[in-house]
Amino acid sequence: MSDDKVSSNAAIDAALRLDGDPDKVRAYYDDWAQNYNLDISDAEYSGPAITARLLQQNLADTAAELLDAACGTGLVGVELHALGYRTIDGFDLSDSMVEQARVSGVYRQLAGGIDIMHAPQTYAPGGYAAVLAVGVFTLGHVPPEALTVLLQLVRPGGLLVMSTRTHYYDQTGFQQLVDALIADQQIELIKLLREAPYNKDGAGHYWVFRKSG
Ligand SMILES: C[S@@+](CC[C@H](N)C(=O)[O-])C[C@H]1O[C@@H](n2cnc3c(N)ncnc32)[C@H](O)[C@@H]1O
């Protein structure tokens, strides 16, 4: 990998350079949607499987209502469904990614064209037993503050289960925001997997937060 590349996979590398601009992100993923699953499997992406297992370890009720934020092509929903969860909603900025997710047949409800930062305009506050956000707290996508937005959608006592790419964690104020939310007793950190497998280019951290209730 040359020094100016973040990933050895050209499609992933370009995605990490979208500057968090929703128009760029939407256009990029609309274009990538057809090939995303293939490219991602080449990259040995383990985010969806690890996150789904973390949910299973902390939420036994397979009828619980789950929201897969930035669901993409539905890889997280497929993993959750394989573990027995049956009430999974999902949304994403990219309509074309959501079209692919629809093909999986594992979601109750899907919506495209929704920006995480504005999701509370669509989803009721405190509506979900757990919200999952996998592969989106990564460079060029969303700021750490997306965490506080997603927390609004979790019911009191519910879970937010998510990944952060290691280089995102290292280059943003994510930890400072987590520390502030914990100090303010808004969340509790239930589990943290540090430097766990993410893809063949590097590691990620996986987080399970419980919203105070
Ligand atoms: C790397 S993909 C991950 C998709 C899926 N969660 C997975 O693990 O395969 C990142 C996804 O985040 C979506 N995304 C990026 N920024 C977003 C935002 N602000 N609001 C909603 N979705 C966003 C993209 O459209 C894309 O589908």
The ligand as an SDF file (V2000), in Angstrom:
LIG
                    3D

 27 29  0  0  0  0  0  0  0  0999 V2000
  -19.0740    1.0320    4.6220 C   0  0  0  0  0  0  0  0  0  0  0  0
  -20.8100    1.1200    4.3720 S   0  0  0  0  0  0  0  0  0  0  0  0
  -21.4190    0.1060    5.7070 C   0  0  0  0  0  0  0  0  0  0  0  0
  -22.7600   -0.4620    5.3840 C   0  0  0  0  0  0  0  0  0  0  0  0
  -23.2200   -1.5650    6.3510 C   0  0  0  0  0  0  0  0  0  0  0  0
  -23.5470   -1.0300    7.6560 N   0  0  0  0  0  0  0  0  0  0  0  0
  -22.1660   -2.6290    6.4450 C   0  0  0  0  0  0  0  0  0  0  0  0
  -21.5870   -2.7950    7.5250 O   0  0  0  0  0  0  0  0  0  0  0  0
  -21.9250   -3.2910    5.4220 O   0  0  0  0  0  0  0  0  0  0  0  0
  -21.1970    2.7400    4.9500 C   0  0  0  0  0  0  0  0  0  0  0  0
  -22.6630    3.1010    4.7190 C   0  0  0  0  0  0  0  0  0  0  0  0
  -22.9280    4.2790    5.4520 O   0  0  0  0  0  0  0  0  0  0  0  0
  -23.8250    5.0680    4.6940 C   0  0  0  0  0  0  0  0  0  0  0  0
  -23.7040    6.4330    5.1970 N   0  0  0  0  0  0  0  0  0  0  0  0
  -22.6170    7.2140    5.2080 C   0  0  0  0  0  0  0  0  0  0  0  0
  -22.8780    8.3900    5.7790 N   0  0  0  0  0  0  0  0  0  0  0  0
  -24.1860    8.3440    6.1540 C   0  0  0  0  0  0  0  0  0  0  0  0
  -25.0620    9.2490    6.7980 C   0  0  0  0  0  0  0  0  0  0  0  0
  -24.6480   10.4580    7.1830 N   0  0  0  0  0  0  0  0  0  0  0  0
  -26.3360    8.8660    7.0250 N   0  0  0  0  0  0  0  0  0  0  0  0
  -26.7730    7.6440    6.6340 C   0  0  0  0  0  0  0  0  0  0  0  0
  -25.9890    6.7340    6.0190 N   0  0  0  0  0  0  0  0  0  0  0  0
  -24.7150    7.0850    5.7760 C   0  0  0  0  0  0  0  0  0  0  0  0
  -23.3640    4.8740    3.2640 C   0  0  0  0  0  0  0  0  0  0  0  0
  -24.3600    5.2220    2.3360 O   0  0  0  0  0  0  0  0  0  0  0  0
  -23.0280    3.3800    3.2680 C   0  0  0  0  0  0  0  0  0  0  0  0
  -24.1190    2.5830    2.9010 O   0  0  0  0  0  0  0  0  0  0  0  0
  1  2  1  0
  2  3  1  0
  2 10  1  0
  3  4  1  0
  4  5  1  0
  5  6  1  0
  5  7  1  0
  7  8  2  0
  7  9  1  0
 10 11  1  0
 11 12  1  0
 11 26  1  0
 12 13  1  0
 13 14  1  0
 13 24  1  0
 14 15  1  0
 14 23  1  0
 15 16  2  0
 16 17  1  0
 17 18  1  0
 17 23  2  0
 18 19  1  0
 18 20  2  0
 20 21  1  0
 21 22  2  0
 22 23  1  0
 24 25  1  0
 24 26  1  0
 26 27  1  0
M  CHG  2   2   1   9  -1
M  END
$$$$
